[in-house]
């Protein structure tokens, strides 16, 4: 079969919009902060919250849009981001409402939130063709980004509202920390789950059962729980390493170096959990790469995808950036 080449390259594959949006959004966020401080206009606070909470997660979506293939459309990804994010935080809030504070609260929260995102991933990706580990990772990252955006907006709002009024410094600190960490938080965990879930389909049209799926769910839930509990764990380890009795936390007589040690351990803990997550994701993608990139999966993708996708697949094989497609009559 001869592939037609008279269709323009799909916008999915025009790379670079994600980092351009990131830079432009950051400048707009910074300008909004300056204007808010100068004018003391509290009406701008919601703008700061929305820009700061959604900038990095939405950049992740643009990154995905530029790389996704098959039958996934831009509208599906945007819908997965917004609808999936809203339903995700709502579902997690309902399921977490009856959880009691305890030693394992963060682990339970990890299992609840990853379960909700996993259900949304199944719903959104049910009709995606073909189902490969790469496609699943990208779709999972999109849903995780939506969840992170709406969750960050809530944390930023809570940080801003105090008894003394709006605390802009606390708001900005919360947004900066969560923006920096969002790609290696919800985005990473759901990307791992999506890669394993879609990888089990072996490039086909239907999802298949594999014991790796519940295993991946447990792994990402535990990593999520460790991530959330890292602050508590790092503080406890600081007490242990300095030989300070835990009772000192109630009296407030803490050694000068304990706070700095706890902060150091907190950063190290985040790096360790992130490294484990990245290694797991890379291992899953490498494991499925040869199977997902088989000629059978590529042929199925071209024969089953829409016309623009088939034409674009041919354009990608030719490296469209260096060799433009031939137009009719050339």
Secondary structure as the mmCIF struct_conf table of DSSP 4:
data_model
#
loop_
_struct_conf.conf_type_id
_struct_conf.id
_struct_conf.beg_label_comp_id
_struct_conf.beg_label_asym_id
_struct_conf.beg_label_seq_id
_struct_conf.end_label_comp_id
_struct_conf.end_label_asym_id
_struct_conf.end_label_seq_id
HELX_LH_PP_P HELX_LH_PP_P1 UNK A 2 UNK A 4
BEND BEND1 UNK A 7 UNK A 7
HELX_LH_PP_P HELX_LH_PP_P2 UNK A 8 UNK A 10
HELX_RH_3T_P HELX_RH_3T_P1 UNK A 11 UNK A 13
TURN_TY1_P TURN_TY1_P1 UNK A 15 UNK A 16
HELX_RH_AL_P HELX_RH_AL_P1 UNK A 17 UNK A 39
HELX_RH_3T_P HELX_RH_3T_P2 UNK A 42 UNK A 44
HELX_RH_AL_P HELX_RH_AL_P2 UNK A 45 UNK A 65
TURN_TY1_P TURN_TY1_P2 UNK A 66 UNK A 67
TURN_TY1_P TURN_TY1_P3 UNK A 70 UNK A 71
HELX_RH_AL_P HELX_RH_AL_P3 UNK A 74 UNK A 96
TURN_TY1_P TURN_TY1_P4 UNK A 97 UNK A 98
HELX_LH_PP_P HELX_LH_PP_P3 UNK A 99 UNK A 101
BEND BEND2 UNK A 102 UNK A 102
TURN_TY1_P TURN_TY1_P5 UNK A 103 UNK A 104
HELX_RH_AL_P HELX_RH_AL_P4 UNK A 105 UNK A 125
TURN_TY1_P TURN_TY1_P6 UNK A 126 UNK A 127
BEND BEND3 UNK A 129 UNK A 130
HELX_RH_AL_P HELX_RH_AL_P5 UNK A 133 UNK A 160
STRN STRN1 UNK A 161 UNK A 162
TURN_TY1_P TURN_TY1_P7 UNK A 163 UNK A 164
STRN STRN2 UNK A 165 UNK A 166
HELX_RH_AL_P HELX_RH_AL_P6 UNK A 168 UNK A 181
HELX_RH_3T_P HELX_RH_3T_P3 UNK A 182 UNK A 184
TURN_TY1_P TURN_TY1_P8 UNK A 185 UNK A 185
HELX_RH_AL_P HELX_RH_AL_P7 UNK A 186 UNK A 199
TURN_TY1_P TURN_TY1_P9 UNK A 200 UNK A 203
BEND BEND4 UNK A 204 UNK A 206
HELX_RH_AL_P HELX_RH_AL_P8 UNK A 211 UNK A 228
TURN_TY1_P TURN_TY1_P10 UNK A 229 UNK A 229
HELX_RH_AL_P HELX_RH_AL_P9 UNK A 230 UNK A 242
TURN_TY1_P TURN_TY1_P11 UNK A 243 UNK A 243
TURN_TY1_P TURN_TY1_P12 UNK A 246 UNK A 247
HELX_RH_AL_P HELX_RH_AL_P10 UNK A 248 UNK A 251
TURN_TY1_P TURN_TY1_P13 UNK A 252 UNK A 252
HELX_RH_AL_P HELX_RH_AL_P11 UNK A 256 UNK A 292
TURN_TY1_P TURN_TY1_P14 UNK A 293 UNK A 293
BEND BEND5 UNK A 294 UNK A 294
HELX_RH_AL_P HELX_RH_AL_P12 UNK A 295 UNK A 304
BEND BEND6 UNK A 305 UNK A 305
HELX_RH_AL_P HELX_RH_AL_P13 UNK A 307 UNK A 317
TURN_TY1_P TURN_TY1_P15 UNK A 318 UNK A 322
BEND BEND7 UNK A 323 UNK A 323
HELX_LH_PP_P HELX_LH_PP_P4 UNK A 324 UNK A 327
TURN_TY1_P TURN_TY1_P16 UNK A 328 UNK A 329
#
